[in-house]
């Protein structure tokens, strides 16, 4: 049964077994109730956007964001996989009557220091991209790094905004005499596992995508294997990820993300939109090689692509 972090119509009963002062094993069951749950309905910043602890953690990483050998090195190594996932998916699954392959208007949510955002801005298939983030320190790093490339400064393709996704005005759809303002693609890479209310973030993202457009996301399954690799080994043993980056209880199973789109965005009467999931890929980090699409999509890290049909 879907997680209440995403579905909004279930109550989560959580039992904690304390093993040490720092570590706990979490088991969950789900109790369905037909209520308008707070996770779906409320839209306050405290309920949907990054928490103060998350912002503090990422602010501390700001000065080293562009150090390819520093604390954010796994993001640098993941960037080529993100780029290929976006454009390979568009090339394979685009709808000729709705989707655009070039001249793309894109929104990068949780852009951080701009690793992915800059790469997309340099891509000739992208007409413009807006990167948004709630960390003032990290976004200042993105702005400064942008100035190192005259093409990014003068080209006008790349814009950064200090705001949450829910603060961003919902673009208007195309109408007679007016141009379509919604985005061709919204990216949510390594975002959903860091927000208190992923359902609200997903809803806000879908509202900003034009028909034929895309949501591209990556996150982590809430499994024992994911805890072992991303937190115990990655953060505590090898320390290739800064400790405190991940919270296991915030991880989202691939099945739960898929079911959110089925329940909320597929043939929902009166919604005026329909989405389908076109691609989901498990990925692993191979030391000395980098990130590769390999392994089951329901075990650890995974990439996800959803397409809006109408």
C-alpha positions as CSV (number, residue, x, y, z in Angstrom):
1,X,0.0,0.0,0.0
2,X,1.3,3.5,-0.9
3,X,3.2,5.6,1.6
4,X,1.3,8.5,3.2
5,X,4.3,10.7,2.5
6,X,3.1,10.5,-1.1
7,X,-0.4,9.4,-1.3
8,X,-2.1,11.7,1.2
9,X,-5.0,9.3,2.0
10,X,-3.4,7.0,4.5
11,X,-2.1,7.2,8.0
12,X,1.3,5.8,8.8
13,X,1.7,3.8,12.0
14,X,5.4,3.8,12.9
15,X,7.1,1.6,15.5
16,X,10.6,2.5,16.5
17,X,13.1,0.0,17.9
18,X,16.0,1.9,19.4
19,X,19.3,0.1,18.8
20,X,21.7,2.9,19.8
21,X,21.4,6.6,20.5
22,X,22.1,7.4,16.9
23,X,20.6,4.4,15.0
24,X,17.1,3.0,14.8
25,X,15.3,0.5,12.7
26,X,12.0,1.6,11.3
27,X,9.1,-0.7,10.5
28,X,5.9,0.7,9.0
29,X,2.4,-0.4,8.4
30,X,-0.3,1.6,6.7
31,X,-3.9,2.1,7.7
32,X,-6.2,3.4,5.0
33,X,-8.8,6.1,5.9
34,X,-10.7,8.2,3.5
35,X,-9.6,11.6,4.9
36,X,-8.2,14.7,3.3
37,X,-4.8,14.2,4.9
38,X,-2.7,17.1,5.9
39,X,0.2,15.9,3.7
40,X,-1.8,16.6,0.5
41,X,-3.9,19.5,1.5
42,X,-1.6,21.9,3.4
43,X,0.8,24.0,1.3
44,X,2.7,26.0,3.9
45,X,6.4,26.2,3.4
46,X,7.1,24.3,6.6
47,X,5.1,21.4,5.4
48,X,6.4,21.1,1.8
49,X,9.9,22.7,1.5
50,X,13.2,22.0,3.0
51,X,13.4,22.0,6.8
52,X,15.7,24.3,8.7
53,X,18.0,21.3,9.5
54,X,18.2,20.4,5.8
55,X,19.0,24.0,4.8
56,X,21.6,24.3,7.5
57,X,23.3,21.1,6.2
58,X,23.4,22.2,2.6
59,X,24.5,25.8,3.5
60,X,27.5,24.2,5.2
61,X,28.5,22.6,1.9
62,X,28.2,25.7,-0.2
63,X,31.9,26.7,-0.4
64,X,32.9,23.2,-1.7
65,X,30.0,22.6,-4.0
66,X,32.1,22.9,-7.2
67,X,35.0,20.9,-5.9
68,X,34.8,17.8,-8.0
69,X,36.9,15.9,-5.4
70,X,35.1,17.4,-2.4
71,X,31.9,16.5,-0.4
72,X,29.7,16.9,-3.5
73,X,31.8,14.7,-5.7
74,X,29.1,12.1,-6.1
75,X,26.8,14.8,-7.5
76,X,29.5,15.7,-10.1
77,X,29.9,12.0,-11.0
78,X,26.1,11.6,-11.3
79,X,25.7,14.6,-13.6
80,X,26.5,12.8,-16.9
81,X,23.9,10.2,-16.1
82,X,21.3,12.8,-15.4
83,X,21.9,14.5,-18.7
84,X,21.8,11.3,-20.7
85,X,18.7,10.2,-18.9
86,X,16.8,13.4,-19.8
87,X,17.7,13.5,-23.5
88,X,17.6,9.8,-24.2
89,X,14.1,9.6,-22.6
90,X,12.9,12.6,-24.7
91,X,14.3,11.1,-27.9
92,X,12.7,7.7,-27.2
93,X,9.4,8.7,-25.8
94,X,8.5,12.2,-27.0
95,X,5.0,12.6,-28.6
96,X,5.3,14.2,-32.0
97,X,2.1,16.1,-31.7
98,X,2.8,17.5,-28.2
99,X,6.5,17.2,-27.2
100,X,9.4,19.4,-28.2
101,X,12.8,17.9,-28.8
102,X,14.6,21.3,-29.1
103,X,14.0,24.8,-27.8
104,X,13.2,23.4,-24.4
105,X,12.1,25.6,-21.5
106,X,13.2,23.9,-18.3
107,X,13.0,24.3,-14.5
108,X,15.6,22.7,-12.2
109,X,14.1,22.4,-8.7
110,X,16.6,22.2,-5.8
111,X,19.4,23.3,-8.2
112,X,22.0,23.7,-5.4
113,X,25.2,25.2,-6.8
114,X,24.1,24.7,-10.4
115,X,26.0,21.5,-11.5
116,X,23.1,20.2,-13.5
117,X,21.6,23.6,-14.3
118,X,24.8,24.9,-16.0
119,X,25.1,21.7,-18.0
120,X,21.6,22.0,-19.3
121,X,22.1,25.7,-20.1
122,X,25.0,24.8,-22.3
123,X,23.0,22.2,-24.2
124,X,22.0,23.5,-27.6
125,X,18.6,21.8,-27.2
126,X,17.7,24.0,-24.2
127,X,16.3,27.4,-24.9
128,X,16.2,28.5,-21.3
129,X,16.4,27.1,-17.8
130,X,15.5,28.4,-14.4
131,X,17.2,27.0,-11.3
132,X,15.5,27.5,-8.0
133,X,16.8,26.7,-4.5
134,X,16.0,27.7,-0.9
135,X,19.6,27.9,0.3
136,X,20.8,31.4,0.0
137,X,24.5,30.4,0.5
138,X,24.4,27.6,-2.1
139,X,22.5,29.7,-4.6
140,X,25.1,32.5,-4.2
141,X,27.8,29.9,-5.2
142,X,25.7,29.1,-8.3
143,X,25.5,32.8,-9.2
144,X,29.2,33.3,-8.8
145,X,30.1,30.1,-10.8
146,X,27.8,31.2,-13.6
147,X,29.9,34.4,-14.0
148,X,33.0,32.3,-14.9
149,X,31.4,31.5,-18.2
150,X,30.8,34.6,-20.4
151,X,28.4,32.5,-22.6
152,X,26.1,31.9,-19.6
153,X,26.2,35.5,-18.5
154,X,25.5,37.0,-22.0
155,X,23.3,34.3,-23.4
156,X,20.3,34.9,-21.2
157,X,19.5,31.2,-21.0
158,X,20.2,30.6,-17.3
159,X,18.4,32.3,-14.4
160,X,18.5,31.5,-10.7
161,X,15.8,32.3,-8.2
162,X,15.9,32.1,-4.4
163,X,12.5,30.5,-3.7
164,X,10.7,27.2,-3.1
165,X,8.7,25.5,-5.9
166,X,5.5,26.5,-4.2
167,X,6.6,30.2,-4.2
168,X,7.1,30.1,-8.0
169,X,4.0,31.5,-9.8
170,X,2.1,28.8,-11.8
171,X,2.7,29.7,-15.5
172,X,-0.3,30.3,-17.7
173,X,-1.2,27.8,-20.4
174,X,-1.2,28.9,-24.0
175,X,-4.3,30.8,-25.1
176,X,-5.3,32.9,-28.1
177,X,-2.6,35.5,-28.7
178,X,-0.5,34.3,-25.7
179,X,2.5,32.0,-25.7
180,X,2.7,28.9,-23.6
181,X,4.4,29.8,-20.3
182,X,4.6,26.3,-18.7
183,X,7.8,24.3,-18.8
184,X,8.7,21.5,-21.2
185,X,10.5,19.7,-18.3
186,X,10.8,20.0,-14.6
187,X,13.7,18.2,-12.9
188,X,13.6,16.9,-9.3
189,X,17.0,15.2,-9.0
190,X,17.8,14.2,-5.4
191,X,15.1,16.4,-4.0
192,X,12.1,14.4,-2.9
193,X,14.0,12.5,-0.1
194,X,14.9,15.9,1.4
195,X,11.4,17.5,1.7
196,X,8.8,16.9,4.5
197,X,6.0,16.7,2.0
198,X,6.9,15.1,-1.4
199,X,3.3,14.9,-2.4
200,X,2.9,18.7,-2.4
201,X,6.2,19.1,-4.3
202,X,5.1,16.6,-6.9
203,X,1.7,18.4,-7.3
204,X,3.4,21.7,-7.6
205,X,5.8,20.3,-10.2
206,X,3.0,18.8,-12.4
207,X,1.1,22.1,-12.3
208,X,4.1,23.8,-14.1
209,X,4.5,21.3,-17.0
210,X,2.9,21.8,-20.4
211,X,1.1,19.0,-22.2
212,X,3.8,16.8,-23.8
213,X,6.2,17.8,-21.1
214,X,8.1,15.9,-18.5
215,X,9.1,15.4,-14.9
216,X,12.5,13.9,-14.4
217,X,13.4,12.8,-10.9
218,X,15.8,10.7,-8.9
219,X,15.6,9.5,-5.3
220,X,16.2,6.4,-3.1
221,X,14.1,3.4,-2.2
222,X,13.4,3.0,1.5
223,X,15.0,-0.4,1.9
224,X,17.6,-2.0,4.2
225,X,20.0,-2.2,1.2
226,X,19.6,1.5,0.6
227,X,20.3,2.3,4.3
228,X,23.4,0.1,4.2
229,X,24.9,1.7,1.1
230,X,23.8,5.3,1.3
231,X,24.0,6.0,5.0
232,X,26.0,3.3,6.9
233,X,28.7,2.8,4.2
234,X,28.5,6.0,2.3
235,X,28.2,8.4,5.2
236,X,29.6,6.6,8.3
237,X,32.2,4.2,6.9
238,X,33.7,5.5,3.7
239,X,32.5,9.1,4.3
240,X,32.2,9.8,0.6
241,X,28.9,11.6,1.4
242,X,28.7,14.2,4.3
243,X,27.2,12.6,7.4
244,X,23.6,13.8,7.9
245,X,22.8,14.2,4.2
246,X,20.2,11.4,4.1
247,X,17.3,10.4,6.4
248,X,16.2,6.8,5.7
249,X,12.6,7.4,6.8
250,X,12.3,10.1,4.0
251,X,13.3,7.7,1.2
252,X,10.5,6.9,-1.3
253,X,10.0,3.5,-2.8
254,X,9.8,3.4,-6.6
255,X,6.4,1.7,-6.2
256,X,5.1,4.5,-4.1
257,X,6.2,7.2,-6.6
258,X,4.6,5.2,-9.4
259,X,1.3,4.7,-7.4
260,X,1.2,8.5,-6.7
261,X,1.0,9.2,-10.4
262,X,-1.5,6.5,-11.0
263,X,-3.8,7.7,-8.2
264,X,-3.4,11.5,-8.7
265,X,-2.5,12.0,-12.3
266,X,-4.0,9.2,-14.4
267,X,-7.6,9.3,-15.5
268,X,-8.7,11.4,-12.5
269,X,-12.1,12.9,-13.3
270,X,-12.0,16.6,-13.5
271,X,-8.3,16.9,-13.3
272,X,-7.8,18.1,-16.9
273,X,-4.6,16.2,-17.2
274,X,-3.2,12.7,-17.6
275,X,0.3,11.4,-17.0
276,X,2.1,8.2,-17.8
277,X,5.3,6.8,-16.4
278,X,7.6,6.0,-19.3
279,X,10.9,5.1,-17.7
280,X,12.3,4.0,-14.4
281,X,15.9,2.8,-13.9
282,X,17.9,1.6,-10.9
283,X,21.4,2.9,-10.6
284,X,24.5,2.2,-8.6
285,X,27.8,4.0,-7.9
286,X,30.7,1.9,-9.0
287,X,34.0,3.1,-7.4
288,X,36.6,4.4,-9.8
289,X,34.0,4.2,-12.6
290,X,31.0,6.4,-11.6
291,X,27.2,6.0,-11.7
292,X,25.7,3.4,-13.9
293,X,22.2,2.3,-14.7
294,X,22.3,-1.2,-13.2
295,X,20.4,-3.3,-10.8
296,X,16.7,-3.4,-9.8
297,X,14.8,-0.1,-9.7
298,X,13.2,-1.0,-6.3
299,X,16.4,-1.6,-4.3
300,X,18.5,1.6,-4.0
301,X,18.9,4.7,-6.0
302,X,16.7,5.1,-9.1
303,X,15.8,7.6,-11.9
304,X,12.2,8.2,-12.9
305,X,10.5,9.9,-15.9
306,X,6.8,10.8,-16.2
307,X,5.2,12.4,-19.3
308,X,2.2,14.6,-19.4
309,X,-0.2,13.6,-22.1
310,X,-2.8,16.4,-21.8
